[in-house]
Amino acid sequence: MSVLTTETFPLADGLFLRINDDRLAIEAGVPNDFIGQVTPTTAELLRWWFQEDYRTIRQANFHSGQRDAILAIVYAHEVLGTTSVLDLYEKVAPEALLGDGILGEVSAERHGHPKYAAKMATGTGKTWVLNALLIWQHLNNRANPADERFSSNFLIVAPGLIVYDRLLDSFQGKLVNGNREFATSDIYAQRELFVPPTYEKSLFAFLQSSVVTKKEIGSKVTGGGMVAITNWHLLTGAEDPDFVDEEEDDVEAPGADIDAAEAINSFFPLTPGTASGNSLDVLDRRYLRGGPLQSLIDLPDLVVFNDEAHHIHSLKKGEEQTEVEWQKSLSAIAEPKGRRFVQFDFSATPYNETGTGAKKGKKYFPHIVTDFPLFAAMQQGLVKALTLDKRKEVATLPLDFSVDRDENNVIIGLSEGQRTMIRAGLKKLQILERSFEETDPSKHPKLLIMTEDTKVSPFVIEFLMECGLSEDDVLQVDSGRKADLGLKEWEPVREKLFDIDHRVAPKVIVSVLMLREGFDVNNICVIVPLRSSQSGILLEQTIGRGLRLMWRGDEAIEDQKRETRELIRAHKEPNSFFDVLFIVEHPAFEAFYKELLDGGYAVVVDGDSDSTSPTGDIEVVPLRDGWPEYDFEIPIVLRDAEDELKSPSIDPLTLPVSKFPLADLLPTIGSGERFSSNDLQTGTQYGDYRVDGGVMTATGYNDYLSRITTRITEAIGRTFVATQQQYNSMSKYPIMQTHKAIIAGWIDRYIRKRLFGQVFDPFEDENWRVLLVGDVSAEIAGTFSTALVEAQESLQVSDAVVETRSTSEVTSIKVRASTAVEVTKCIFPKLRVAARSGGLERLFIEWADIDSKVEALIKIDEYAHLFLRRPYLKADGMPAQYSPDFLVRTENAIYIVETKAQSAISDENVKRKKRAALAWVDQINELAPDLRSERDWYYVLLGEETVKSWRDKGARASELLAQARIAHTESAAQPTMF
């Protein structure tokens, strides 16, 4: 199985194409070029790791993401003999060097040695890949020390103490009575996977004698190589911080300038006037600080593994490239070694964030050679399924997710939005506790609440106590907490934190931090993010804290989990919540997941489809030969006229009564806030639950009036203008804005006296909540928007200006080869049709194309043919743009065609689109014949059943168009304001 992503990783794509066929051969155990070009030691390892004969005789195996990472790196380094990042680009993806800034980036000194980055989702076993690559390097170096591609000197760099301790566990074993037992190390425990039996004895002897802790680097003597493990602070000269002491700035700005005082201390160990700074212990430690770095520089060869490598790379500040301090140390270590220095980077988020706001983006590391994204891991069941618990926007108002502050910006408490989120998290936790207790009482789901500031944590703790939790149920973990307790009292808290999987209490962990890399407990099942940060790296790290599987090895549970994934994909209610991670709604996270979903984060391909191109079956279709014969010229009527507008006048008591009876609405609102779960892969919505104590204040109705008035007035102002310049000009005289108070009064009177055909008191029993039901609000907005538009009398004072545009301005389109329709009477030889629900469009194109009366046709590309979009007001009063489906030309007419499912013909928005199109057609037909291709223009709205019926009876498409055409508007044309 291989994963193809929409992100552009030239090296990963190029290597995948080169090794895919050989990978299948390795698994099958048949001869192939890959095995034939590596050393005998490597060939033996690859067969042991991936050949199906060996995989079937053991329980643990590498999954597809781990396998692809190992193969890509081994191929790039050993088969291609890569000497630098630039060298690898020239061999695998030379065309990518033509991209913006790529050549300059990969030619930099810091990329002047073999360097590979593995992008792997959190919880998918990066450490196992690291172990395998270390074994591959060591065994090859032992077999042939003269081969400069391999080394037995290793430096493994962790981002903090938690990952550092985890790596020591992996290589030395876990602490038992103060000593590390090698038998509990990852490599020994999984020896059936990692190493063939013939190499076990020598490898284990090497690891037991050669692992060096950070305190021993530069002082411990080993024979035959070393495995040095440290956290990155050692290479910067900084004191080792505990992971909970790292403030947010340490996370988000690793390239920040070093403090001047710290810089002086790094050069001058003696600090005048500082007693502790002059102690012998401190002076000795500072003097010997250069020892570890110098010892690494003096090594003849070295392989560096950077775990969680997003902490290390260069950031862009303005036009200046800066490097984090410990990456400079790595460059100093690499400089004398040339290609005998090799760097492997592992990260789920191997990118730096660039820009802010709408221009915010990601700059990925240029040396990514393999990609195993989150969606692939989710689809294979390697991590928890991801679900966003969203508050239902029924009978609710938008909530504030930031803390409440006074006029001096001092935090005074939690906002109502934050309280609602916490209540929802607790409710979901209770649901999971009941669910799991029946199956396995030893499993204890946990809730993680992440606050935006250390000063917020006490307010969260206080609120949890108000909700009925005890002190034992809640564990506060942040730097402020440690300072309050002191080091001695903090250790039991820390021990409890990392043993929460096996404890009933605490149930809730509160932290100002992400409990970032290394906090790899399994039982985090609900996350409530109260942080306001918009950092993509922080968001991805947040979900990483809860992704690790809670349930492993139990076949009955595995069957349930597989069934859960299948049910969710089928948009059905799952029958269990095993290994599902719930994140309670937060605006920053919702946007993050939308980007993840809309971008098509990953596609999984297996079986015979493994040879699929990384770009799928996307094909670029250019203009066909002789395309002018099939081109369309569209007259665009520009109205740069100045309008004189009169004040609006509306009698609310004459407006239409709601089609929603009040008696039917009242039972739906209930009380409190409603939440439901939404699966992030499929969008399946399930598991509704209600949280009491939401926003239920008397000010709610007034807030509603303000919001809906603003919505209506701004919508009208933006609807009927073609350009931003026109809107800016119009905004100088905001007619609607100046009458905003009057309009709010009309809306209030309409709601109280007319909306439901009876007197309505919004304050009685919180009845105003019915106005927040989506359809009711949309109806009110639509009613008033239409009335206000029609109330405007405008006086045209200038003539129209006509501009002619052509469909051939779009010189190429992208289609999927498997679903595209071949045509003869179009400027393009193929037209795009949706893979799903595209049957009617395909039918119409094929039918019209064979009609001899049809001279030309084209399917309008709504993203390319922007000049064919028409503005209109939706039924909810909001502005929108409408793009018809087709243009069809016959001898005497040009048809603007919209095809719809029969059930959608009567939809209110479809009717509004039709009115906008009819007004456009009328406008065109008023022009001189030479400005409209000497033809009359018509709008045609075709239902699916009508098209199929006429086609099946042998009629022509042109006959249906002529019969179904709408020559003029059925009612008064929708007036324009400007």
Secondary structure, DSSP 8 states (H G I E B T S, - for coil): -EEE-SS--HHHHHHHHHHHHHHHHHHHT---HHHHHS-HHHHHHHHHHH-HHHHTT-S----HHHHHHHHHHHIIIIIS---SHHHHHHHH-GGGGGSTTHHHHHTSGGGSS-EEEEEE-TTS-HHHHHHHHHHHHHHHHHH-TT-TT--SEEEEEESSHHHHHHHHHHHH--EETTEE-GGGSHHHHTHHHHS-HHHHHHHHHHHHHHEE-TTTTTT---SS-EEEEEETHHHHT-----GGG--HHHHH-TT----HHHHHHHH----TT-TGGGSHHHHHHHHTTHHHHHHHHHSS-EEEEEETGGGTS-EEETTEEE--HHHHHHHHHHTTTGGGEEEEEEES--EEEES-GGG-EEEE-TTEEEEE-HHHHHHTTSS-EEEEEEE--SS------S-EE-TT--EEE--HHHHHHHHHHHHHHHHHHHHHHTT-TT---EEEEE-SSTTTHHHHHHHHHHTT--GGGEEE-SHHHHHHH-HHHHHHHHHHHTTGGG-S---EEEESS---TT---S-EEEEEE------HHHHHHHHHTT-S-S--S-HHHHHHHHHHHHHHHTT---S--TTEEEEE--HHHHHHHHHHHHTT--EEE-GGGGG--TTTTEEEEE--TTGGGG--EEEEEE----EEE------GGGS---SS-HHHHHHHH-SSEEEEEEETTT--EEEEEEESS-S--TTHHHHHHHHHHHHHHHHHHHHT-SSHHHHHHHHTS-HHHHTHHHHHHHHHHHHHHTTTSS---TTGGGGGGGGGSHHHHHHHHHHHHHHHHHH--EEE-S--EEEEEEGGGS-EEEEETTT-EE-SSSSSSEE---SSS-HHHHHHHHHHHT-TT--EEEE--TTT-GGG-EEEE-TTS-EEEE--SEEEE-SSEEEEEEEE-GGGTT-HHHHHHHHHHHHHHHHHHTS-GGGTTTSEEEEEEEEHHHHHHHHHTT--HHHHHHHH-B-S-SSS------
